[in-house]
């Protein structure tokens, strides 16, 4: 690489360029987040360096802080009681494109109605029949482990009509949207929307799709009760050696991801499962629905239990282990794979195949339709 300290002419050139708001390509390479190595024949090989670091947020610690937030913030009319997972090595977000956190709403409260260009979802941790989200006028129950979607620019407000606090996992594409400088936000005149209808509490897997102003239907709720039935039907099926058994939540319109920027899956790690190492260009966030295990990265190991949340940086080698010899571990995983796939940037490597090609993984798909 060119060294201006050893070359007065180059140093003078760079000073003159800086006065014109210019930088040389030789100056930029040193600041790129990338790993550079030599190939078998001495050629330069460049690959991305993982953005952020693996990190775990432990449920007992989070629950204590959530409960303390209810004491410190007696009301939530001016701010949400949302604890955002900040990656220790990133300026913004849980991963480079996604942000997640736990939110708590006290009994009798309404989290006010608003909409934003950011795509978001809620995965319920503590909920029930009297807890619901209203999305574009449609009431959607939030029972434990239900998945609720609030796509970009859809009105939504959250209601807790039960007699106890409710907690859910938020996930949004905030870093991606803000990075593009496309964050639009609007509050409704009033704390809640008029409700146009209510879903049956005993929902089917094929969930209702409300219509937007443009006439385009969107699915909003995926019931955990129905997901469980699919999981039970898959018991005993062969597990992928890297990912276990995978069920993907999909849009009934496209068969693709539930949101244009976030892919949602359930991973089942059978008892005693020891996955093989793999990595992909997608970053991910993992919520443990049930079980206990460990995720091994190149430079650290993370132990996890029920309701813990782990950040998996892009292009980082890792593998999952289920420590139980008796019970499966069930993970709810989110990733930014749809963004990368749209532009041809999604790649995956395994310990058996380092060609960095898109994988062919057998996946059961869970749809939602009216």
N, C-alpha and C positions, 0 to 999 in steps of 0.2 A: 504493500500500500504506500502511496505517495506520502512523504514525510516533510512537511513544511519547515520543521525545525532544522533539518539538514540541507534545505534547499532555499536560499534567500529569494530566488526568483519566484518559486512557488508561494512562499510566504507573502511576498508583495502582491502576487496575482490574487490570492485569496482575500487580502485586505481590500483591494480594489473591487473585487466581486461583491464583498459584503456591503460596500457602500451603495451598490446597485440592487441590494436584496437578492443576491444570487448565491447559490452554493454549488460546488462541483459534485459530480456523482461520486468521486473518490472520498468526499467528506461525509456523504450520507450513509454509506455502507456501515460505518463504525457504530451508528446509532440504531440500526435495525435490530429488532428482537429475533435473532436467528442464530443457528448453529452452523458453523462452516467446518468442513472436514475434507480430507483428500480421499478420492476414490481409489480403486485397485490399481489404476494406471496413472495416479497422480493428478487426476482432473479434480477441479473444484466441485464439491457437492454441498448444497445449501438446503437446510430444512428449518421449519419454524421452531423457535424455542417456546416451550409452554408459557402461556400467559397466566400469571398468578401461581399459587402453590396449592397442593392438596391441603384441605383443612376440614375439621369436623366440629360441629356445634352440638354439644351434648344436651339431650332433652331435659334431664333434671336441672341443669343450670338455666336453660331457657325457660322452663316452667316457673322457676323461682323468680326470675326477672319479669316475666309476664305478670305474675301475681303482684309483684312490687309496683309495676306500672299502673295497676288498677288503684293502688293506694296513693301513688304520687300524682296520678291524673284522675281525679274524681269523676270528671266528665270528658267526653271525647268529641265535643262539638267543634273544636278548633284544630285538633290533630289526632291522627290515628294512633292507637297503641300498637304499633308495628315495630318489631325488632328485626332490623335488616341485617342479613349476613354479609359482612364486608370482608372480602378476601384480604389477608394481611399484606399481599404484595401487589394489589391493584389500587389505583386511585378511586375507582368506582366499580361496584358490582360484586357479586358472588363469583362469577366467572367474567370473562372479557365481554360477553354479550348478554348475559342473564343476571337477574337479581332475584333473590328469594328472601323470605323471612317469615316469622310467625306473627300472627295478629290475634289479639284477644278483644272480644266485645262482651261487656257486662250484660247481665240479665236486664231485659227491658230497654236496651239501647238500640238505636238505629245509626249505622254508619252511613253518613249522608250521600245522596245521589250525585254522581258526577260521571263524566266520560273523558276519555283521552285517546290519543292516537296510539298509545302503548298497548300492545297485546298482553293480556293477563289471564291467569287461572287461579283457582282456589282448590286445594285438596284438604278436605275437612279432617281435623284431628279429633276434636270434641264438638259434637253437634247433636241434632235430634230433629223430631218432627216439627218443633216450633222454632227452628232456626232455618232461615232461608235467605237467598239472594234474589233480588228482582232485576232481571236483565231485559232491557227494552220492554218493560211492562209485564214480563212473564215471571211468575213466582216459581223458584226452583229450590227444592228442599236441600238442606245441607246435613245429611246424616253422616256418621263416621265413614271416612275414606271415600266419600263421593267426590267426583271431579266436576267442578263447575267452571265453565269458560266464560270470560268476558272479553270477546274480541275487540280489537281497536275501534274506538268511536262508538261503542255501545253504552247506553246509559245503564248504570248499575248502583244499587244500594243494598246494604246488608242489614238484616233484622234478627234480633235475638228476643223472641217472645217466651223463652223458657225461664226457669228459675235458677239457672247457673250460668257461669261464663262459658262462652264458646270460643274455640281456638281453631284456626286453620293455617295452612301453609300457603303463602302468596308466592307466585312466581311471575315475573314480568320481563319483557325484553328492553328494560330501561337503558342499559349501557349501549345497546345497538341503536335504539331510536334516538337517544340523546347524542350519540356519536355522529349520527347523520344530520343533527340539528333539525329534527322533525317532531319535536315534542309539542303537541297541541293539547290543551286541557280546558275543560269548561264545567262549572258547577250548575246544578239545576236550581231554579227558583223554588226552594222548598227542600225539605230533608229527604223526601221519598217520592217515588213515582206512583202514578195511578196503576194499579194492577189489573191487567186485562184478562188474566186467566191463571189457573193453578194446576201444576202437574199432580198427577196421582202420587201419593206417597209410596204406594206399592208399584213402583215404576217397572217398566219393561226395559230390556237392554236397549231397545231402539227408542231413543229419547227424542222428544219433540224438538222441532227446528222452527224458531221464530223467524219472521221476515223483516228485513231491514227496509229502510226507505227506498232503496234501489231495487227491492223485490227479490233479493237474494237470500235464500234460507240459510240459517246457521244453526248447528247443533250446540247445545249449551250444557247439558247435564249427562253424566255417565254414572249410574248408580253402582255403588260397591256391591250391593246384594246380587246384582246381575253379573258383575265381574267375578264374584266368588263362584257362581255357578259354572262359569267358563273355566275357572281355575280348577275346580273339582273335576270337570270333564277331562282336563288335561293331565290329571294325576297319573303317574306311571309312564307318561310319554318320554321319549328320549330327550336328553338335555344337551344343548349345544355346549361343547367343551370350554368355550370362552364366556358365554353369556347366560348359561342355564336355559330355562324355558322362558320365552319372551312373548308377551301379548302387547300389541300396540293399539292404543286408542286412535281411531281414524275418523275422518270426516266422511259421512255417507255420500257427499256430493262428489268427492274426488278420489276417495280411497287413500288419500295422503294424510299428512299430519293434521291434528285437530286445529292448530293455529299455524299461520304462514311462517312463523319464526320459531315455534317451539314444538318439539316432538315429545310425546308422552308415552311411556311404556310401563308395564309391570314385568319385573324380572323375578322368576322363582328359582332360587338356588336349592336344589334337593338336599336332604340331610347328608352331611359330610362332603358336600361339593367343594372341590378345589379347582377353580378356574385357571385357565392358561393365560399367560400375559398377552395383552393386546393394547393398542392405542389407536386413536383416530383424530382427525383434525377438528372434530366437534368437541366442545366443552360440555360438561354435564353436572347436574345436581341430583343427588340421591337422597330420598327420604325412606327410612326404614319403617315399613308397615308393621312387620313382626320379625322376630328372630334376633340372632346375635352372630356376629362374624367379624371379619377383618378384611381390609383392602390393602394390598401390598403395592407400593409405588417404588420407583427406582431408588429413592433415597429415604423413604420412611414407610412406616406401617401405621394404619389407622384402625383402631378397634371401634366397632359400632354395635349399638343395641336399638331396641324399638324406639322409634320417633327421633333418633339422631339424624342429622343432615350432614352430608359430605359434599364438598366441591371437588370436581375432577377437572383439572385444566386440560386444555386441548393438547394433543400430541404428547401425552404423558403415558408411559408404560404403566399398566396396573392390572391387577387380577383380584377377583373376589373369592373369599373363602367363607363357607358356612361352618361355624365352629360346632354346631349341634349335629350329633349323629342320629337324632331322632326326629327332629322337626325341620320343615323347610324354612328358609328365610325368604321374605317377600319384600321387594324393593319397588318403590315408585320412582321412576327415573325421568328426568327431563333433559333435553339437549337442544342445542342450536343447529342440529343437523339440517333442518329444512332450509335455513339461510344458505348454508354451504352447498347443498345439493342443487339449489336453484342456479348457482353460478359455476357449477362443476368443480367446486373446491373440496367436496367431501372425499376423504381417503381414510382407509383403515389398514393397519399392519398388525400381523399376529406373529407370535414367536416362530410359527411354521412357514409364514409367507411374508417377506419384507418387501414386496413389490409396491406397496402403498396403493392398492387398487380398491375400488368400492367392493364391500363384502357381499356375499350371498348368504344371508342368514334366514333360516326358516322361522317365520313369525306368524302367530295367530293374530288376526285383526278384529278389534272390537269396534263396531260401528254404532252410530246413533242417528236415528232418522224418525220422522213423524209417522 
